[in-house]
Amino acid sequence: MRAILNFLWFVLGGVFMGLGWWLAGAVAFLTIVGIPWGKACFVIGQFTFFPFGREAVSRKELNNRDDIGTGSLGLVGNILWFVFAGIWLAIGHVLSAIACFITIIGIPFGVQHLKLAGIALAPIGKTIVTKEVAAAARRQGAEDSVAKLRGNA
């Protein structure tokens, strides 16, 4: 089912938003200081081409520890990203979602565009994994939280 949804997504417009992410990445690479954002754009652009069966999760949630992108430096990076590129990519995804919501068949695609719009607003500190890996990371995080609570009680 994922393969069918990904194929339909790609053919019915996902390719354009993926190329939009890649264009933002190319522009970021031209600025030299934007290379980390450019790399993220290419990864998320690839995710935008075939989003079904994968999701973006916080690296802190996945690894259960902070890194350079999940701390205060990541917050600053997300603010800069939002101002220079994130808002425009998010607007593109929201407009695409509205177009998809016109038909009943397009509703799953519209929902996916809204998820991608959220990622476009603050991509720093996130990574793309399969849905199974994301679920396992959430389960592990919940188990760790419960164990911590039991240890304090």
Sequence and secondary structure as in RCSB ss.txt:
>XXXX:A:sequence
MRAILNFLWFVLGGVFMGLGWWLAGAVAFLTIVGIPWGKACFVIGQFTFFPFGREAVSRKELNNRDDIGTGSLGL
VGNILWFVFAGIWLAIGHVLSAIACFITIIGIPFGVQHLKLAGIALAPIGKTIVTKEVAAAARRQGAEDSVAKLR
GNA
>XXXX:A:secstr
 HHHHHHHHIIIIIHHHHHHHHHHHHHHHHTSTTHHHHHHHHHHHHHHHS TTEEEEEHHHHHSS  TTTSHHHH
HHHHHHIIIIIHHHHHHHHHHHHHHHTSSTTHHHHHHHHHHHHHHH  TTEEEEEHHHHHHHHHHHHHHHHHHHH
HH 
